[in-house]
Amino acid sequence: MRVDIITCQPDLLISPFAFSIVKRAQEKGLAEIHVHDLRRFAINKHGQIDDYVFGGGAGMVLRVEPIAACLDALLAARAYDAVIYMTPDGETLRQPLVNRFSLAGNLLILCGHYKGIDERIRKAYITHEISVGDYVLSGGELGAAILTDAIVRLLPGVLGNEESALSDSFQDNLLAPPVYTRPAEWRGEKVPDILLSGNTPQIEVWRHDQALERTRQRRPDLLPPEVEGEIPASETVGRTRSKKAQP
């Protein structure tokens, strides 16, 4: 996969892609991330890429010409599956959307800054507008880093254990269950016995129930009505076995 990011603040994106999983993905040749400095396409020798807002008001707006020149150069070099603009009024980023983007070959991300970009760019070039939450950042760079990280970690071969991504929060509209590691007891708190039992089927039932309960408590909006009242799997198993045991 190749990800191209257009920004007027390229230094903001150095660290997010220079460490951990995203770095390893690039070293393995599984992902290419290219950051393009919008100021290379400035309209004058002073590096101007923005201007005042028509109609008055505070703040500056990124001009059409630099963005269009950069986009045209990239679009002439290759086809992109999506041209994404990071903006607070875009579609809220959720895991199903990340999953779909992870199947792409080439993605192009445009970062806004100041008061945003001229609306004509959005109409002429942008295919997807994405927000990382209901708040405002100084620019789209951190949002682009979040989106890129979320996508790249799903690429085949990036994670040491590819099943790990399948058990992450939101993959099945549930939050992830609690996890534990050694020691088995710490400050009087013990790891649940089921996790030490070696009974894999029952452990999976426990994990599902814990994920369901955590989602009910913290993000009930993720659950459809029919799941909201679902009986925990552990109780269902217990009832089934009790019925079978009856003469």
PyMOL commands that set and color helices and strands:
alter all, ss='L'
color gray80, all
select helices_A, chain A and resi 10-13+15-17+20-27+38-41+64-77+95-101+119-124+141-152+163-166+193-196+200-218+220-222+225-228+233-245
alter helices_A, ss='H'
color red, helices_A
select strands_A, chain A and resi 2-7+32-37+50-52+60-62+82-92+106-111+128-131+185-186+189-190
alter strands_A, ss='S'
color yellow, strands_A
deselect
rebuild
show_as cartoon
